[in-house]
Amino acid sequence: MNRNQTLFDRAQTVIPGGVNSPVRAFGSVGGSPRFISRAEGARIWDADGAAYVDYVGSWGPAITGHAHPAIVEAVREAALRGLSFGAPTEGEIEIAERLCALLPSLEMVRLVSSGTEATMSAIRLARGFTGRDTIIKFEGCYHGHADCLLVKAGSGLLTFGNPSSGGVPADFAKHTLVLDYNDPAQLEATFREKGDEIAAVIIEPFAGNMNFVRPGDDYLHLLRRLCTAHGAVLIFDEVMTGFRVGLQGVQGLVGITPDLTTLGKVVGGGMPVGAFGGRRDIMEKVAPLGPVYQAGTLSGSPLAVAAGLASLKLVSASGFYDALGARTRQLTDGLAAAAARHGVSFSAQAVGGMFGLYFAAAVPQNFAEVMTSDRAAFNRFFHAMLEAGHYFAPSAFEAGFVSSAHGEADIAATVAAADQVFAGMAAL
């Protein structure tokens, strides 16, 4: 009996699509999702008892592996003191101090309950601070499901976007400009034409939602200069990359100080949490100090704060990111070599614990190039690897994650399985 399928059939009668977040539905790759019953270290187990080496990691938070004893114990101790108070706690101060100490761009920070809340609030704050309405986002970057961000590119250069979701009025989208990721000429042209109208630019400095795409460092430095020159607020959406690619996120790797930063994932150690923060003069516009309203009953949840503090302590250990990066490169280098042995068009890249796999001859630089990769080949790879016990993101447009719990043997087993899969693909 296939309990995964039984659960999926049951879920579809009471949950739209049978899932509570669309990518879980396997809509991009086909088939039925695996319902996860438990996880530990680098592995997850589904409802039928099958084990998988996990390269999703709850989409980033499980950087130290699933159910790390120190994080579980921190949550247990917090739960014994009470689940939620709706009042300030000392833990909120501790994690805010820790975040500000780790990320030099943060002078003040506000905790929220999700990445969507963080980006939505940061954009509202940027508009309130500048008194302007227009924001810029980039094709292929995802910043949560706030109305103004569910926007696709318009019909041509420098055009405003159009809603990419039902239920989003065109009036909400008309203040959002959508540009091509990693295109410096277009970026400069946009600021020349509309610079004094732009409240903020929000960007995934390394994109993780059109697979893993890293722009040139020069591009990010250009973006910083243009925002400074025109008085626009630069928002780095590091919900996915924050504490994943390095202890200071992308901003530490490339040496750029954004005006605002949004965070999540690792900050909660696996619990629902988000944060936004940055320059003091901007953050002081947030209520109750200023006129930009933001609130949340469960913001700064004692359990989430406890998990986040434990997680941040673990990743702050000396050598943590060197070891994590080496293990991730072992995976991507091994997969690329296996594909090359069998003549399969394939490329990969990694930074810290994040990686991208592409069924394309070269690593893509933007959304259009990502879209030219062989999605049918990825789908075959995904299902074959799943059957072999290796769980990758169920979409060709999502980044992957390695944790410190992944051992050399785990990676070697995954590469060996992929070698067999690539051999079969080549035979086709």
C-alpha angles and dihedrals in degrees: 000000000000104000092181090061092044091053092047092051090049093047093052091064094060107019123056106256089353092275139084095221121035101233090060090068094074087232092145097048102029129233130073125307124248114246107220118223100179144346137204131175110326095344140082129192125212130216091271091054096253115147125219135187098238123225096167098066093191085305093300114327097094093075092140093042130266120309095002105195095232092052094044091050092049091052092046092053092047093048091054088059093051137291102242137354108179086225135091120283133193090240091066090058092047095053092044090052090047093051092048090049093050098044113046090199090067115086093156131009137194121207121224135169104253145016090251090057090048096053094040090052094045091054093048089050093050091051091048092048097048100033088227130119109205122094130183124219130168133245110260097018117116121203102172132282103294111139097245091053100049090085132127127205119285125236098279150351115327094003126141117251131253127227112274095192134056113251095038111114116225088235089065092052098044093084093055120090115199117206134181113268115247096010108129096181092055091046092053092046091052093052091047091055103035107013097124091052097053116104097179148349115218119194142164094232087207107023117229102170100066089046114282111317123172117196123209115279088233089061093056091046089051089052090052092051094048094049091049093048094050100037095246121146114245111215119192109201100211095161087121103026098039108113088350101086094031143333091274096037123229091318089064094047095051099032099239127137111211120202092233132015129197120208141182138130105061090030088069098041089225098323123108106272142132137174141194127197147141141125114028095227090056097042091051087069089070118100133291088031096038145014100271107098123216128153142158131180093213097037109131092020108196091230094049092046091050092050091046095050091049091048094048090050091054095049091047091065115118113269095009096127095040090058093042093050092049092051092048092050089050087061098045095041090048094050093047091050092048092050091048091052089060098038095247115154102242142139136178143184137187141193119186107320096337125092143174129213119197131183089216134098094246136030108265121242101197145009095276091055092047089054092058093061118109103264093177089057091050091051091053090048092048096052095042091050091046090054089049091054103261118120118208127170109288093236137063087226102062132087120238131227138217121197133208086251091067107101129203089258091054092053093044091052091051093049091048091051091048090051089060092045092050090049090055092046091051090052090057 
